Amino acid sequence: MADVANDLKQRFEWAMDVCLEAYEVLPDGRSFERSDADERAIEVFKRLGATVDVIPPASIASADKLRAAEPGLYEELLTRKIRAVGSSFSPASATEFLDDVLSVPH
């Protein structure tokens, strides 16, 4: 199993790729457009990926503890927050993202 930081980087990259691929080709056949939510999410995922390396060790340890104790819950919380990025959730950093995930009562 990948460590928490590498896992987050991979998830942020994957989610950004999903948003990059979510576009509609315009009638001219050469142009495309994405939804506003996907455009916002792309920028947020870039920022999150760029800030994973500065997540405080205490936050990483807390996430690792939750992942080991309750892997299903950990997965559900991460998935829910990743899906919210761009529409109702726009964290300024990977630390803010992870702290928000960990703040959900469990």
N, C-alpha and C positions, 0 to 999 in steps of 0.2 A: 504494500500500500504506500502510495506517495505521501511525503510529509505534507502537512497542512499548507505551507506556503506554495509548494510546487502544485499541489492540487488546486489551490485557488487560481494560480496563474493559468493553468490549463483550462479551468472552467471559464475564466474571464475571456480567454482567447476563443474558446469554442462559442461562447455566447455572442461575442463580437462577430465571429464568422457567420453565425445564424442571421444576425441583423444585416450584415453586409450582403448576404444572399437574398434577403427579403426585399425584392424590388419589383416594380412593374415596368415592363418595356413599353415605351410610348409609341403611338401610331407611326412615327417616322422610322421605327425599327432600329434606331441607333442610340436613342436617348432613353434614360430610365429615371424613375423617381422612387424614393423610399418614403415611408410614413414619417411624420415628425417624431413619433415615439422611437422608431428605429434609429433615426439620425441622432437623437439625443442619447440613446443607449450606446451607440458606437463610441461617442466621445467619452461617456462615463466609463465604459469598459476599457478604453485606452488608458484613462487615468488610473483606474483600479489596478490594471496590470503593471503599470509603471511604479506603483507605490507598494506593491506586495513586499518588497525587500526591506521596508522600514516598519513593518508591523511589529509592535513591541513583543518581546519574547513571552511576556505574561499572557498576552492575548492568544498567541500561538499555542501556548501550553494549555490554556482553558479550552480552546477549540479541539486540541488533540485529546484532552480528557473527555470531552463530550462525545467526540467521534468514537473513542474506545468504549465508553460506557453505553452509549445509545446510538449506534450507527444509523439506524433508521430515522431517528429524530434529527440527527445531524444532517443527513441527506435531505430530508424534507425541508428543514429550515433554510439550507443553502439554496435549494431549488426554488423555493418560494421567493426569496430575496432576489435571486438572479432574474426571475421572471418579472419582478416589479421594477427593475432598473429601466429607466427611460420613460416610464409612465408615471408611477407614483413614488419612486425612490431614486434619488440622485446623490449618493454618497460622495463626499469630496475626496476620499482616499480608501484604500483597501482596509486600513485600520478601522475607519468608521463603518465600512461594510461589515467586517467581521464582528465588531463590537455590537452592532445592531442585531446580527444573527444570534450572538450569545446572550443578548439582553432579553430574548423571548423566554418567559417562564417555562421551566421544564422540570 
